[in-house]
Amino acid sequence: MTAILEASGVTKRFGGLVAVGNLDFEMEHGSIASVIGPNGAGKTTFFNCISGFFHIDEGRITFEGDEIHRLRPDQISHLGISRTYQNTRLFPTMTALENILVGEHQHLRATWLGAVVGTRRQRDEEVRALEEARRLLTFVGLRGQGDMLAAKLPYGDQRRLEVARALAGRPRLLLLDEPTAGMNPSETLAMTEFIRRLRGELGMSILLIEHEMRVVMGISDRITVLDYGLKIAEGTPREIQGDPRVIEAYLGRSASVDVSAAGPAGPDPASPSPGAA
Amino acid sequence: MTAAVATRTTGLRAWQPVIRFGLIGGVVGLYLCLVGIVPTFDERPLVAGVISLGQASLLLTALATGYLAATRAPSARRGVEIAAGALAGGLGGSFLAALVLIGLGLGVNLRAVLLHASPELYDTLTLGLGVSGFWVPIVLGAVCGSLAALTASLPASIRLPIVWGFTAVVVMGLFAGLLRTPSLTTPVAPLARFLFAPEGLTVAGAVIVFAIGAGAAILRPRAVPRRRYAALPESRRKVVLRAGVLLLVATVLVLPLGLGSFFAQVVAIVAIYVLMGFGMNITLGLAGLLDLGFVAFFAVGAYTVGLLTSTGEFGLAGWPWLAAVPFAVLFAMAFAAFLGLPILRIRGDYLAIATLGFGEIVRIMAGSDLLKAWLGGPQGILNIPKPIAVGPDSFLAGPVQIYYIALACAVVVAFVAWRLRGSRLGRSWMAIREDEDVAEATGVNLVQTKLLAYMLGGAFAGLGGAVFAGLVGSIFASSMQLFVSINVVALVVVGGMGSNPGVVVGAIVLIGLPELFREFAEYRFLFYGVALIAMMLYRPEGLLPSRVTRRELYSADELEAVAESEIAVAVPAASQEAGR
């Protein structure tokens, strides 16, 4: 297997603060990788560097062998990286369906003149885009909600809509920033299943930031642990669970009980008891 | 329910809302007097020989005060309501009485500061009785207040005809002069003379108009038209819809005919603003770019047409108007690209300020000595031919042809905007409006997409300028005022951002009405301010907000479940609104 995403020596500073320091990171095609760490460890900053919101100060990031750290966010998106946000950021006064259609943007070719004249190509493209959007809506379980304004959807549905919008870009790498934040145990379980389906059915590589240890340990192939912007550990869920530095920095404080409760990571762990979280 | 409340909160507390309305009414009355609305409007009769517009504005304030006070009276009994109306009206009137006492009685020279506190104003307030008539506003206020309260307490079957009748008299009184002048040359002239005085209604006219208004209220369809329409079967609904559209189109087409060239000029200007509003709806409504330099592109369009078509001193080619228009649009578009590239990286408020600056720069450059040799400086470009050459007797002579041209252009612009809105481009504009960063991360090229919105807005402003040049026949740098930009933004905001019908309504309210009532031009911006504040308070989404486009197309069995879930969501949304 080759690396889909590779970061070497990535450093991002804000004034005197080193948000991400000399980070080396690699993830394989078709894998699910997680970045964990306490609050303020630099996880989201790392995401923002990958998706082009921040320009890194040192190092390089490559996606499928191409350097991406000098590109604009829209160019990076065109290469095949989509993302979601820690606090859902939908287009609030557009409908759910329109949100997904924006996600398809980069695969549509219509020019403004074509749209005004209403060329056959443009119309066919719109029909196909709409079909695809409806399909995605059904895929994330929002069938029938398509004409609702995004802002009026319940919280859980908003998160799923955000994933649908990201999927509409047909990415090969999907960045999920705390996909289960604010979800109750059964919603969390559903989201975990959903992420697994994304990899299984769509063959996507997925990189996620996650706080919920049950999710992380359950679905990750590899885990990277950040603390104060530095990588302190890396490995399979089992290795991470046993790593004393991780336990000290992060897990030792509150989550170690959760980790042991989650049990060994496997492709399909017996569904964890919902009450433990 | 009100009665039950009254037994619990008796005494002064229960009268608080009434007193508050009285105080508000008094302040409004005082304001109307001192900013000069009453003295200015006093010169214009509403019903000739009976009541002037200035007096009417005060009486209407008293009526409104009484009516509102009655709805908040401590008890629903008619006597209490009338007392509330009288109290509020009288309290309001006492403000004006105080003004008379201070100005006339104590001889304080209010005019040193308040220019409009003139002897004529005191005469109006006291009905010519001087300081000894200081009680007049109190009594009149109380009488009007109690009459309004009485009306409010009557059952709807009597109340509505009275309200409609009075509204009809006020509205017709305002428009009487405008309707009378053109009809004097037509066979209906005797009727017009009978109903309308040179300004305002005749007494007979007022009675007839009141009767018509009241009659309309009595005969109005019992069921709400919209509900009736919804109850019709599909095929009938289509027929009704088509008939409605045809009627609307016909009205729009005959609008400028037969009402005289003044009215035609006004509707032509409204049509030009509608056309520019449609353009602004792309830039501001869809892409969310607040462009306060719209007039720059308007100027480019106007000057291009002027230079290419003028037969005067600065004319370059002497082309027909129609040949020059495409160039006006293209130049405006190119100019927008030229301005847009450096400034579109700026966000939000800063963009507004930068574009504001460009608008002013263009105006000053156009009038400057530097470009005088080409653009004529302050003298401007004269002798721009009319778009369509016709004899002076043709029905297309004068502003009427401009109206049709502007209308045709507006239809084209609306079509373009509508098509774009539903396309990939329209969606990326909306996405940028909602969240620029996320739009970019979703693959939208910000600079390119914004620039296109800016250029299309500029193109339509240029088209507006081209039509404007054809309307007035001469271009001056002084016509390229900031107000053009402000007008366009304001009418989009008032009408409803992103909504094209809203633009039409906004243009009629903000451009058409002030143009029709030129004699009150002084108060145009007061009217603007009040309208904008009221809009922001009570209808921030605009008069006719754009509707959510429905595109998921439910299958029949899903419809029911969806309707339920929509109700479930609508409830918390409504309660949120109430909470704000």
Interface residues (C-beta under 8 A of the other chain):
Chain A: S51 G52 F53 R72 P73 D74 I76 S77 H78 S82 R83 Y85 R89 F91 P92 T93 M94 T95 L97 E98 L101 V102 G103 H105 Q106 L108 A110 W112 A115 V116 G118 Q122 E126 A129 L130 R134 L137 R143 G144 Q145 G146 D147 M148 L149 K152 L153 P154 R165 G169
Chain B: F415 V416 R419 L420 G422 S423 R424 L425 G426 R427 S428 M430 A431 E434 D435 D437 V438 A439 E440 A441 T442 G443 V444 N445 L446 L452 L456 V548 T549 R550 R551 E552 Y554 E558 A561 V562 S565 E566 V569 A573
